[in-house]
């Protein structure tokens, strides 16, 4: 298929896991009603963003993948004929957890999962307490409508992740995300942070000649201390914004992507042709020094 309709679901979350899942399902229905063929949900959409604190009780939110949430989403995917990209808190084994995204094809088939590779540890984002770094490598999934690459939030700051996923044949890069502003910050800092976040992801579009879809949560959490900034967006393969969400509203949007454009962009800006792969070995070092 040369064209595909991408549904993005930017929403608020509450304390009840089942309510959040049901809300997401209703918004998937809304997206499908608008013509979406692939629907991407935000990072860890079945709960509040719990990584603001290091609390052992939060491990109770985790589940097996495949498991209850993927079972429910599989039914909806089959019913509506849509692909669903679902970011979940995975319990792999006792004491072993991952930040994981599951992919359900349009016939309800569970295609597999990607485990977040880059795990942050910042104030109010204590993910290293909860998540083991991914060990499945970078992944692409052959869905009914497109071959998609899925990365997760903190992965978006690393051009290596986008490049490798693109080289594996992805036609679209998806980034389920949970990122926000401290409500104590000034507006200039907020703008600078959001601009950096958007710019780095748009650069992945340009460098790889592929569309990028980034879906963030929205609303106040952490007793009002954190405002998740929304701002979900979709670009084409030249980094052009095709859709940009607000910073303060729930939004379900459908954006048409022309996958055939990748050939045009890559012919006229042949970055893949001109890569000097013989010169890149030093990038496997942590830092290039004498140690």
LUMMI-625726 format. One record per residue: residue number from 1; x, y, z of N, C-alpha, C in turn. Coordinates in steps of 0.1 Angstrom, whole numbers. Layout:
BEGIN
[NUM,[X,Y,Z],[X,Y,Z],[X,Y,Z]]
...
***
This chain:
BEGIN
[1,[8,-12,0],[0,0,0],[9,12,0]]
[2,[5,22,-8],[13,34,-9],[9,45,1]]
[3,[-4,44,5],[-10,54,15],[-16,46,26]]
[4,[-14,52,38],[-19,46,50],[-24,57,60]]
[5,[-35,55,67],[-40,64,76],[-36,61,90]]
[6,[-29,70,97],[-24,68,110],[-32,75,120]]
[7,[-37,68,130],[-45,73,141],[-36,75,153]]
[8,[-37,87,159],[-29,91,171],[-39,94,182]]
[9,[-36,88,194],[-45,90,206],[-37,97,217]]
[10,[-40,110,219],[-33,117,230],[-44,119,240]]
[11,[-41,113,252],[-52,114,263],[-46,115,277]]
[12,[-55,118,286],[-52,118,300],[-54,104,306]]
[13,[-48,102,317],[-50,89,324],[-53,91,338]]
[14,[-60,81,344],[-64,81,358],[-58,70,366]]
[15,[-62,68,378],[-57,58,387],[-61,44,384]]
[16,[-73,42,378],[-79,29,376],[-74,23,362]]
[17,[-67,12,363],[-62,6,351],[-72,2,341]]
[18,[-83,-4,346],[-93,-9,337],[-100,3,330]]
[19,[-102,14,337],[-109,26,331],[-100,31,320]]
[20,[-87,32,323],[-78,37,313],[-78,28,300]]
[21,[-78,15,302],[-79,6,290],[-92,8,282]]
[22,[-103,9,290],[-116,11,283],[-116,25,276]]
[23,[-110,35,282],[-110,48,275],[-102,47,263]]
[24,[-90,40,263],[-82,39,251],[-89,32,240]]
[25,[-97,21,244],[-105,14,234],[-115,22,227]]
[26,[-122,31,235],[-132,40,229],[-125,50,220]]
[27,[-113,54,223],[-106,63,214],[-100,56,202]]
[28,[-97,43,203],[-94,35,191],[-106,35,182]]
[29,[-117,32,188],[-130,32,180],[-132,45,173]]
[30,[-129,56,180],[-131,69,174],[-121,71,162]]
[31,[-109,67,164],[-99,68,153],[-103,60,141]]
[32,[-107,48,144],[-111,39,133],[-123,45,126]]
[33,[-132,51,133],[-144,58,127],[-140,69,118]]
[34,[-128,75,120],[-123,86,112],[-114,80,100]]
[35,[-113,67,99],[-106,61,88],[-92,56,92]]
[36,[-88,56,104],[-75,51,108],[-73,36,105]]
[37,[-61,33,100],[-57,19,98],[-47,14,108]]
[38,[-38,23,112],[-29,20,123],[-31,30,134]]
[39,[-33,25,146],[-36,34,158],[-25,33,168]]
[40,[-18,44,172],[-8,44,181],[-12,50,194]]
[41,[-11,43,205],[-14,48,219],[-1,54,225]]
[42,[-3,62,235],[9,68,242],[16,57,252]]
[43,[27,61,257],[35,52,265],[27,50,279]]
[44,[27,37,282],[21,33,295],[7,38,298]]
[45,[-1,37,288],[-14,43,288],[-24,37,298]]
[46,[-22,26,303],[-31,20,312],[-30,25,327]]
[47,[-21,34,329],[-19,39,343],[-15,54,342]]
[48,[-15,60,354],[-7,72,356],[7,69,353]]
[49,[15,80,350],[30,77,349],[36,76,363]]
[50,[38,63,367],[41,59,380],[56,61,383]]
[51,[64,63,373],[79,64,375],[84,77,382]]
[52,[74,85,386],[78,97,394],[83,94,408]]
[53,[80,82,412],[85,78,426],[90,64,425]]
[54,[99,60,434],[104,46,435],[95,39,446]]
[55,[85,32,441],[76,26,450],[73,11,446]]
[56,[76,2,455],[75,-12,451],[60,-16,448]]
[57,[51,-9,453],[37,-11,451],[33,-10,436]]
[58,[41,-2,429],[38,1,415],[40,-11,406]]
[59,[48,-21,411],[51,-33,403],[38,-41,401]]
[60,[28,-38,409],[16,-46,408],[8,-42,395]]
[61,[12,-30,389],[6,-26,376],[10,-34,364]]
[62,[21,-42,366],[27,-49,354],[19,-61,351]]
[63,[20,-66,339],[13,-78,334],[21,-85,324]]
[64,[17,-97,321],[24,-105,310],[20,-100,297]]
[65,[29,-101,287],[27,-98,273],[31,-110,265]]
[66,[22,-116,257],[7,-113,257],[1,-116,271]]
[67,[-11,-109,273],[-18,-110,285],[-31,-103,285]]
[68,[-37,-99,296],[-50,-94,296],[-52,-81,287]]
[69,[-43,-72,287],[-45,-60,279],[-44,-63,264]]
[70,[-34,-71,260],[-33,-75,246],[-44,-83,241]]
[71,[-50,-91,250],[-62,-99,247],[-73,-90,243]]
[72,[-76,-80,252],[-87,-71,249],[-84,-63,237]]
[73,[-72,-58,235],[-69,-50,223],[-69,-58,210]]
[74,[-66,-71,211],[-66,-80,200],[-81,-81,194]]
[75,[-90,-82,203],[-104,-83,200],[-109,-70,192]]
[76,[-104,-59,197],[-108,-46,191],[-101,-45,178]]
[77,[-89,-48,177],[-82,-48,164],[-89,-56,153]]
[78,[-93,-68,157],[-100,-77,148],[-113,-71,144]]
[79,[-121,-66,154],[-134,-61,151],[-134,-49,142]]
[80,[-124,-40,144],[-123,-28,136],[-114,-29,124]]
[81,[-106,-39,123],[-97,-41,112],[-86,-31,112]]
[82,[-81,-28,124],[-70,-18,126],[-58,-24,133]]
[83,[-46,-19,130],[-34,-23,137],[-33,-14,149]]
[84,[-30,-20,161],[-28,-12,173],[-14,-14,179]]
[85,[-9,-2,183],[4,-1,189],[2,3,203]]
[86,[5,-7,213],[1,-5,226],[13,-7,236]]
[87,[16,4,243],[27,5,252],[23,0,266]]
[88,[29,-10,272],[25,-16,284],[37,-19,294]]
[89,[33,-21,306],[43,-24,317],[44,-39,317]]
[90,[55,-45,313],[56,-60,312],[62,-66,324]]
[91,[55,-76,329],[62,-85,339],[67,-97,332]]
[92,[79,-98,330],[85,-110,323],[87,-122,332]]
[93,[91,-119,344],[93,-130,354],[93,-123,367]]
[94,[94,-131,378],[94,-126,391],[107,-117,392]]
[95,[104,-104,395],[115,-94,397],[122,-89,384]]
[96,[115,-92,373],[121,-88,360],[110,-81,352]]
[97,[112,-68,349],[101,-60,343],[107,-52,331]]
[98,[99,-49,322],[103,-41,310],[92,-31,307]]
[99,[96,-20,300],[88,-11,294],[86,-15,279]]
[100,[75,-20,276],[73,-28,263],[61,-23,255]]
[101,[63,-24,242],[52,-21,233],[48,-33,225]]
[102,[35,-37,225],[30,-48,218],[23,-43,205]]
[103,[24,-52,195],[18,-48,182],[7,-59,179]]
[104,[-5,-54,176],[-16,-62,172],[-20,-59,158]]
[105,[-20,-69,149],[-23,-67,135],[-38,-65,133]]
[106,[-42,-62,121],[-56,-58,118],[-66,-70,119]]
[107,[-61,-82,120],[-69,-94,122],[-69,-99,136]]
[108,[-63,-91,145],[-62,-94,159],[-50,-102,163]]
[109,[-41,-106,153],[-29,-114,156],[-19,-106,164]]
[110,[-14,-112,174],[-3,-106,182],[10,-108,174]]
[111,[16,-97,169],[28,-98,160],[41,-99,168]]
[112,[40,-94,181],[53,-94,188],[54,-81,197]]
[113,[66,-79,202],[68,-68,211],[82,-62,210]]
[114,[83,-50,213],[96,-43,214],[98,-38,229]]
[115,[109,-41,234],[113,-37,248],[122,-25,247]]
[116,[118,-14,254],[125,-2,254],[140,-4,257]]
[117,[149,1,249],[163,-1,250],[170,9,259]]
[118,[166,22,258],[172,33,265],[163,36,277]]
[119,[169,35,289],[161,37,301],[166,49,309]]
[120,[158,60,311],[162,72,317],[162,70,333]]
[121,[169,80,339],[169,81,354],[171,96,357]]
[122,[160,103,357],[160,118,360],[150,120,371]]
[123,[151,132,377],[141,136,387],[127,134,381]]
[124,[118,127,388],[104,124,384],[103,114,372]]
[125,[114,109,368],[114,99,357],[124,88,361]]
[126,[121,81,372],[130,71,378],[127,57,371]]
[127,[129,56,359],[126,44,352],[136,32,354]]
[128,[148,35,358],[158,25,360],[154,16,373]]
[129,[146,22,381],[141,14,393],[131,3,389]]
[130,[124,6,378],[113,-3,373],[117,-12,362]]
[131,[125,-7,352],[126,-14,339],[140,-19,337]]
[132,[141,-31,333],[153,-37,327],[154,-33,313]]
[133,[166,-28,308],[168,-25,294],[164,-36,285]]
[134,[158,-32,273],[154,-42,264],[165,-51,259]]
[135,[162,-64,256],[171,-73,251],[167,-80,239]]
[136,[157,-75,232],[152,-80,219],[158,-73,207]]
[137,[166,-63,210],[172,-55,199],[161,-46,193]]
[138,[164,-40,182],[155,-31,175],[146,-40,166]]
[139,[134,-35,165],[124,-44,158],[116,-37,148]]
[140,[112,-44,137],[102,-40,128],[91,-50,127]]
[141,[79,-46,123],[67,-55,123],[60,-53,110]]
[142,[58,-64,103],[51,-64,90],[36,-65,93]]
[143,[29,-54,93],[15,-53,95],[7,-53,82]]
[144,[-6,-54,83],[-14,-54,71],[-12,-42,62]]
[145,[-9,-31,69],[-9,-18,61],[5,-12,59]]
[146,[14,-16,67],[28,-11,65],[38,-18,74]]
[147,[50,-18,70],[61,-23,78],[66,-12,88]]
[148,[63,-14,101],[65,-3,110],[77,-6,120]]
[149,[83,4,124],[94,4,134],[88,10,146]]
[150,[90,4,158],[85,9,171],[96,11,180]]
[151,[98,24,185],[107,27,196],[99,33,207]]
[152,[105,36,219],[97,41,230],[104,53,237]]
[153,[97,64,237],[101,76,245],[116,79,245]]
[154,[123,76,256],[137,79,257],[146,75,245]]
[155,[141,65,238],[148,60,226],[148,71,216]]
[156,[139,81,217],[138,91,206],[149,101,206]]
[157,[158,101,216],[169,110,217],[181,104,210]]
[158,[180,92,205],[192,85,200],[191,82,185]]
[159,[198,89,177],[197,87,162],[201,73,158]]
[160,[210,66,166],[214,53,163],[202,43,162]]
[161,[192,45,172],[181,36,173],[172,38,160]]
[162,[170,51,157],[162,54,145],[168,49,132]]
[163,[181,50,131],[189,46,119],[188,31,118]]
[164,[191,23,128],[191,9,128],[177,4,124]]
[165,[166,9,130],[153,5,128],[149,8,113]]
[166,[154,20,108],[151,23,94],[158,14,85]]
[167,[171,10,88],[178,1,80],[173,-13,79]]
[168,[164,-16,89],[158,-29,90],[145,-30,81]]
[169,[142,-18,74],[131,-18,65],[119,-11,69]]
[170,[119,-5,81],[107,2,86],[103,13,75]]
[171,[89,14,74],[84,24,65],[79,36,73]]
[172,[76,34,86],[72,45,95],[78,42,108]]
[173,[83,53,115],[88,51,129],[78,57,139]]
[174,[75,48,149],[65,52,159],[72,54,173]]
[175,[68,64,180],[74,67,193],[63,69,203]]
[176,[57,59,210],[49,61,222],[57,68,233]]
[177,[51,78,239],[59,87,247],[51,91,260]]
[178,[59,94,271],[53,101,282],[64,111,287]]
[179,[62,124,284],[71,134,288],[64,147,291]]
[180,[68,154,301],[61,166,306],[70,176,312]]
[181,[64,187,316],[71,198,323],[68,198,338]]
[182,[77,201,346],[75,205,359],[67,218,360]]
[183,[57,218,368],[48,230,368],[56,242,375]]
[184,[68,239,380],[76,250,386],[85,257,376]]
[185,[85,252,364],[94,257,354],[88,270,347]]
[186,[97,278,342],[92,290,335],[89,286,320]]
[187,[81,295,313],[76,292,300],[88,291,290]]
[188,[98,298,291],[110,297,282],[116,284,283]]
[189,[118,279,295],[124,265,296],[114,255,290]]
[190,[101,256,293],[92,247,287],[93,247,272]]
[191,[93,258,266],[94,259,251],[107,253,246]]
[192,[118,256,253],[131,251,248],[131,235,249]]
[193,[125,230,260],[125,215,261],[116,209,250]]
[194,[104,214,248],[95,209,238],[101,210,224]]
[195,[107,221,221],[113,223,208],[125,213,205]]
[196,[133,211,216],[143,201,214],[138,187,212]]
[197,[127,183,219],[121,170,218],[115,168,204]]
[198,[108,178,199],[103,177,185],[114,177,175]]
[199,[124,186,177],[134,187,167],[142,174,165]]
[200,[146,168,176],[154,155,174],[146,145,167]]
[201,[133,144,169],[125,134,162],[123,137,147]]
[202,[121,150,145],[119,154,131],[132,152,123]]
[203,[144,153,130],[156,150,124],[158,135,120]]
[204,[151,126,127],[151,112,123],[144,110,110]]
[205,[133,118,108],[126,118,95],[135,122,84]]
[206,[142,133,86],[151,138,75],[162,128,72]]
[207,[169,124,83],[181,115,81],[178,102,75]]
[208,[165,97,77],[162,84,72],[151,84,60]]
[209,[146,96,58],[136,97,47],[123,90,50]]
[210,[119,90,63],[107,82,67],[98,91,75]]
[211,[85,88,75],[76,95,85],[79,91,99]]
[212,[77,100,108],[78,98,123],[64,101,129]]
[213,[60,92,138],[47,94,145],[51,94,160]]
[214,[49,105,167],[52,106,181],[39,109,189]]
[215,[36,101,199],[23,102,206],[26,103,221]]
[216,[22,114,227],[25,118,241],[12,118,248]]
[217,[13,116,261],[1,118,270],[0,133,273]]
[218,[-12,137,279],[-14,151,282],[-21,152,296]]
[219,[-20,163,302],[-27,165,315],[-18,166,327]]
[220,[-24,170,338],[-16,171,351],[-16,158,358]]
[221,[-4,154,363],[-3,142,372],[7,146,383]]
[222,[9,136,391],[19,138,403],[14,149,412]]
[223,[0,149,415],[-6,159,423],[-4,173,418]]
[224,[-4,174,405],[-3,187,398],[11,192,396]]
[225,[21,184,400],[35,188,399],[40,187,385]]
[226,[34,178,377],[39,175,363],[27,178,353]]
[227,[30,185,343],[21,187,332],[26,180,320]]
[228,[20,169,316],[24,162,304],[20,170,292]]
[229,[30,173,283],[28,184,274],[21,180,261]]
[230,[16,168,260],[10,165,247],[19,168,235]]
[231,[14,176,226],[22,180,215],[25,169,205]]
[232,[17,158,205],[19,147,196],[20,152,182]]
[233,[27,145,173],[28,150,160],[32,139,150]]
[234,[30,142,137],[33,133,126],[40,141,116]]
[235,[52,136,111],[59,142,100],[59,133,88]]
[236,[63,139,77],[66,131,65],[81,128,65]]
[237,[86,122,54],[99,118,54],[109,129,51]]
[238,[105,141,51],[114,153,50],[113,161,63]]
[239,[106,156,73],[105,163,86],[94,174,86]]
[240,[86,174,76],[75,184,75],[64,180,85]]
[241,[59,189,93],[48,186,102],[35,184,94]]
[242,[29,172,95],[16,170,89],[5,171,99]]
[243,[8,170,112],[-2,171,123],[6,175,135]]
[244,[0,184,143],[5,188,156],[-6,190,166]]
[245,[-5,183,177],[-15,184,187],[-13,195,197]]
[246,[-23,198,205],[-22,209,215],[-14,204,227]]
[247,[-11,213,236],[-4,210,248],[-13,207,260]]
[248,[-26,208,258],[-35,207,270],[-49,200,267]]
[249,[-50,194,255],[-63,187,252],[-61,173,248]]
[250,[-71,165,251],[-71,151,245],[-75,153,230]]
[251,[-68,145,222],[-70,146,208],[-69,132,201]]
[252,[-78,129,193],[-78,117,184],[-77,122,170]]
[253,[-67,119,163],[-65,125,149],[-61,114,140]]
[254,[-64,116,127],[-60,106,117],[-53,114,106]]
[255,[-41,110,103],[-32,116,93],[-29,106,82]]
[256,[-30,110,70],[-27,102,58],[-12,103,55]]
[257,[-5,92,54],[9,92,50],[10,85,36]]
[258,[18,91,28],[22,85,15],[35,78,16]]
[259,[35,65,17],[47,58,19],[56,58,7]]
[260,[51,60,-5],[58,60,-17],[68,72,-17]]
[261,[65,82,-9],[74,94,-9],[88,91,-5]]
[262,[90,80,3],[103,77,8],[113,75,-4]]
[263,[109,69,-15],[117,67,-26],[122,81,-32]]
[264,[112,90,-33],[116,103,-38],[126,110,-29]]
[265,[123,111,-16],[132,117,-6],[146,111,-6]]
[266,[146,98,-7],[159,91,-6],[167,92,-19]]
[267,[160,94,-30],[167,96,-43],[173,110,-43]]
[268,[166,120,-39],[170,134,-40],[179,138,-28]]
[269,[178,132,-17],[187,134,-6],[192,120,-2]]
[270,[202,115,-9],[206,101,-8],[216,98,4]]
[271,[211,101,16],[219,99,28],[223,85,30]]
[272,[214,76,26],[217,61,28],[228,57,18]]
[273,[228,63,6],[238,59,-4],[252,64,0]]
[274,[252,76,7],[265,82,10],[271,79,23]]
[275,[264,70,30],[269,66,44],[283,59,42]]
[276,[292,63,50],[306,57,51],[306,47,62]]
[277,[300,35,59],[299,25,69],[312,20,73]]
[278,[323,21,65],[336,17,68],[343,25,79]]
[279,[337,37,82],[343,47,91],[336,48,104]]
[280,[325,40,107],[317,42,118],[320,33,130]]
[281,[331,25,130],[334,16,141],[336,24,154]]
[282,[342,36,154],[344,42,167],[331,45,175]]
[283,[319,45,168],[307,48,175],[303,37,185]]
[284,[309,25,184],[307,15,194],[314,17,207]]
[285,[322,27,208],[329,31,221],[320,40,229]]
[286,[321,39,242],[313,48,251],[318,63,249]]
[287,[331,65,248],[336,78,245],[350,76,239]]
[288,[353,84,229],[366,82,221],[377,89,228]]
[289,[384,81,237],[396,87,244],[406,75,244]]
[290,[416,76,253],[426,67,254],[424,55,264]]
[291,[412,56,270],[409,45,280],[402,34,274]]
***
